[in-house]
Amino acid sequence: MQLQQLRYFVAVADTRHFTRAAQREHVAQPSLSQQIRALERELGAELFHRARGHISLTDAGAALLPMARRVLADTETARREVQEVAQLRRGRVRLGAPPSLCASLVPDVLRAFRDRYPGVDLVVHEGGSQDLVRVLAEGELDLALIITPLAGQGPVLSTSELLREELVVVSPPDEPAPVRRSRIRVEDLRGRPLAMFRRGYDLRELTVAACREAGFEPVFGVEGGEMDAVLGFVRAGLGLAVVPSMVAARSGLRVTRFASPGLHRTISVAHRGDVSPTRAAGELQHILTERLTTVSQ
């Protein structure tokens, strides 16, 4: 089994078309088809259902695809590790983070990293923690900022806690405060319309869980947004929202803190447990630790 064959196999699986896969891989279509056939003979199973105008994975192909992606990702990691020997003058680091952190912490961290290592390319992938863990496990990310603990059993990851961040309530600045007290309680959200994030968003799960623990189901004035959309919903008076303090500080909205013990989330940095981070990823993790330590003081 050759890496080239696996690349061709993944290209066909992605494009569902042999000609487009050949174009993507810059190879003649007959050569690509020949390599796929050779791979099938070696494995003793067909990998694709071939019908005119329609290519789909067989059960064997579906089983091979995640492993092929992992092998290719690991090979790419090895290639980049060799390239980065020259004092990080070149290379690439891929960071995953929730949209709330991309709107607050991540830009400052990436600026600090770029100032130190201008030759290293930066790639950012936004998503919820569960999605980021899946992409990380597939070898498509070097590091991910995730909210821990994770619900359910995930892949084997190495995680380090970086920050316990306070959650606050934001409301329109030109409307009365949600409570007359300086602090709000979770119970005060009962019956109040909330601008709610889409399903699978970490802050949605945290908010709903806190309301249920307080004995009520939250009311959604509007739901389904990402961070920028939810902040816009709040500005428009469609509801209150529970957001991280770092986001709230930059939002221009009225901020009301929760009464003690408050609501918090734990931010951790994660990488695959079976693969050591590349040198560039290690340096980015070091800067993340520096910045979050400063924020938490």
N, C-alpha and C positions, 0 to 999 in steps of 0.2 A: 504494500500500500504506500503510495507516494503522496507527498504534500500537494503536489500539483494536481493530482487526481481529486484530493479532498477539496481543494480550492474550486475546481471545476464543478464538483458535485454541489457545493454550497451555492455557487453562482446559479446553477440551474434551479436549485430549490428556492432561491430568492426570486428569480425572474419568472419561473414557471415556463421557460422558453429557451430552447437550445441555441437559437441564433442570437438572441439578446444576451444570453450568458457568454457566448463566444465573443461578442462585441465588448462586453464588460471586461473580459479577461485578455482582450487583444490577441486572440488566437483564431485560427480558421475553424469554422463550425465542424467540419468532418474530423479534425484532430481532437476537438473537445469531445465529440460523440464517441470516438474511438477510445479515449481515455476513460470515459464513463463506463463503456462496455467492459474494458479491461478490469476496472474496479469491481464491477458486478460479478465477473467471472471469478476473481480472486475471493470475493466474499461468498459466492455461491447463492446469490439472491438478486433479483431485480430491485432496483432502487426507485424507479419511476414507472408509473402507468403512462404509456405513450399512446395518446389518441390524437387524431388530427385536430390541431388548434387547441389542445388541452393537455397539459402535463401536470401530473400530481404525484405526490410521494406515495410509495407503497408503505406497508407497515415496517418493512426493513429499512426503508429510507428514512421514515420518521424516527426510528430508533437511532440511526446513525447520525442524524443532523446535529443534535446538541453535542455529541462527542466530537464530531468533526469541527464544529465551531470552537470547542475547547482546545483541541489540538492546534488549530490555526492561531488562536489567541495566544497560546503558550509559546508557539514558535515566534510570533510577532514580539512577545515580551522578551524572548531571548535575543532577538535581533536588535531591539532597542537598547537592551542592557549593554550590548557590545558598543553600540554607537555612542552611548553616554559616557564612555570612559574618559573622553577628552574634556574633563572639568565641566560637564554639563553645558557645553557650548552648543549642543544640539540635542534633539530628542523630542519627546512628547509626553504629556501627563494628562490623564483623563479623570476628571472629578465629577462625581454625581452628588446632587444636593437637592433637598426639597425647595420649592419655589420661595418659601418664606426666608430661607437662608440665602438664596440667590439674590433676593431683594434687599438684604441687610449686610450680612457678614462676608459673603463670598467675594464681592467686588474688591473690597479692601485687601483681602488675603491674596487674590490673584494679582493685584497691583504690586504688592510687596514681593511676590514671587517673580513677577516679570522684571522688576527693578534689579533683582539679584541675578536672574538667569534669562536675559532677553532672547537667547537663541532657542529656548525650549518652547514648543508649541503647547497651547492650553486648549483643552476641549472640555466643555461643561455639558452635563446631561441633567436636566431637571426631571424630577419625579417624586412620587411618594416613597416612603421607606421600603415598603414591600416590593415595589417595582425596581427600586435601586438595588436591593439585595439580589433579585433575580438577574439583573443585568451584570452585576458584579460577579455573581457565580458563573455566568457564561463567559467571563473573561473580557467583557467589553468595557470595563472600567478598571482603573488602578486603585482608586480610593472612592469612598462614598461617605458623606455625612448623613447619618440616619438617626431616627428617634428610637431610643431604646427604653425598656425592653421591647423586643419584637413579639407580635402576637403569633402563636403557633411555632412549629418547628421549621427552622430555615436551614440553609446549607451551612457548612462549617466555615465560620468567619472568625477573624481576629478583630476584636473591637476594643477601643479605648474610650472611656468617657472623657469628654472635653469640657462640658458646661451644663449646668442646671439652670435653664432659662425660665424667668417668670413669664406667665401669661397674664394678659390684661384685657379689659373690655374697652373697645373704641366705639365712639358715638359721634354724630355730627357736631362740630364746634359751635354752630349757630342755633342749636336746640338745647333745651334744659338738660342738665346732667341726669343720667339714668337713676341716680339716687341722691338724696340730700346729704347723705353722709360722705365722708372722704373716701370710704372704701365700700365696695359692693360685695355682696355675698352671692354664691351660686344660686341660692334660693330666690334671690331678687330677679333672676332671669325667667322664673316661672311665668308663663303666659305672655312674655315679651317676644315680639318677632325677632328672629335672628337671621342675619345674612350668613348663610351656611356654605361651606366648601363642598366640592363634589365628593361623591363616594370614593373611598380609598385614600382620601387625603388625611394625613395624620392628625391635623387639628380638628377635623370633623369628628374623628373617633374620640379624641380627648374630650372635646366639648360635650358630646352626647353622653359619654361615660360619666362625666362629672354631674350632669343634670340627672341622670338616672340614679346615681348614688345619693343625690339630694332628694330623690323621691318623686320625680316628675319627668315627663317626656318634653323635650324642647319643641317650641313652635318655630317653624321656618317661614320667615317672610319671603325669602327667595333663596334658592340653593343652586349648586352646580358650578360655582365659579372657582377660579384659581385666585391667588393672593391679590393681584391687582384688581381683578373684577370684584372681589368681596369688599375691598376698601372703597371702590367706587359705589357699590351698593349702599354702604354705610353713609357715604357723603350724600347720596340721593335720598336718605331718610327711609330706606327700605328695611332697616333693622340694625340691631347691635351686632357686634362680632367679637369673638374671643381670638386674640392674635398674640404672637410673641412680642415681648417688650421692645426688642431691637427693631422690629418692623413698625410698631406703634410710634416709636420716637421719631420716625422719619415720615409719618403719614400725614401730618397736619391735622389729625383728628383729635377730639377730646379723649384723654386717656384716664380710665378709672381703674385703680388696682383692686385686687380681691383682698378681702379681710383675711387675716391669719387663719390657717396656715397657707392660704393662697393656692393657686394652681401653677404647676410648673411642668416642664418637659425636659428630658435629658438628651442632650446632643452627643453622639459618639461618632468617632471616625472608624471606618471598617475597611478591611481588605480581605482577600481570599486567604483562608488559613493554610492552604497547601502551596501557596506561592509567595515568596518574599517580594515586597514592594520593590519596584525599580528605584534607582538612585534618585531620579527626579521626583517620584512619588514620595519617597522618604523625606526629601527636602520640603515638599509641599506640606506634608504632615507636620513637620517641625514648625513651619510658619503658622499653620492652623493652631497648633498648641500654644505658640507664643501669643497670638492674637486673642484667642479665647481665654487664656489665663489673664490677659490684661482686662478683657471685658468683665470677667467675673470678680475682679478685685474691687 
